[in-house]
């Protein structure tokens, strides 16, 4: 099912695939796995036990997507959008215009601010920032000036590669060609 271009499903696998699709469409919008399991057990044919429903759920995660996490991310984004909209409305309501008369009786337009609406807007913005993680200090970014690029050496000597891998060994011993394994050479020397 994961690689349909490489494998052909037999009748039993095709039936199971349709069962998986039905279960996925049933629980796609669900936020809790326990409720999704109960819905699968009650609705999907052949998944009447917890074990079978759980197998279907795990296969749905593998084949389609981990819908519970995806739905949480989607709901989080919707919640953030609503928080920002409500904060904008509160901010607009916090500032108002009013008219007053001066000593001569002329109307003068003034701007005022409602402290309660301003506090509400601030709280809503703070909540949205907390959900987005904007209240956390950012990790310092790597400074490119602090990085050093190693010197590149081009050679056709295979021993140079081995020496570069082991910088503690200055001049590696040459093993005779008849030995493929350095341990065999040491045993013969003894």
Number of C-alpha atoms within 10 A of each C-alpha: 13 9 8 8 7 8 9 11 13 9 9 8 12 13 12 16 18 11 17 21 15 16 24 22 9 15 21 16 14 17 16 14 14 11 12 22 21 16 18 28 21 14 13 16 11 13 20 15 13 13 12 14 22 19 13 24 21 13 16 19 14 11 16 13 14 15 19 18 13 15 16 15 12 12 13 15 14 11 14 20 13 14 20 18 15 16 24 16 13 20 20 14 15 18 14 11 9 10 11 11 10 9 7 6 8 10 12 10 10 10 9 10 14 13 11 12 18 18 15 16 24 16 14 22 20 17 18 21 16 13 14 13 11 12 12 9 7 8 6 6 6 8 7 7 6 7 8 7 6 6 6 6 7 7 9 7 8 8 14 15 12 12 14 11 10 11 9 9 11 9 10 12 9 8 12 10 7 8 12 10 11 12 10 11 14 11 8 8 7 5
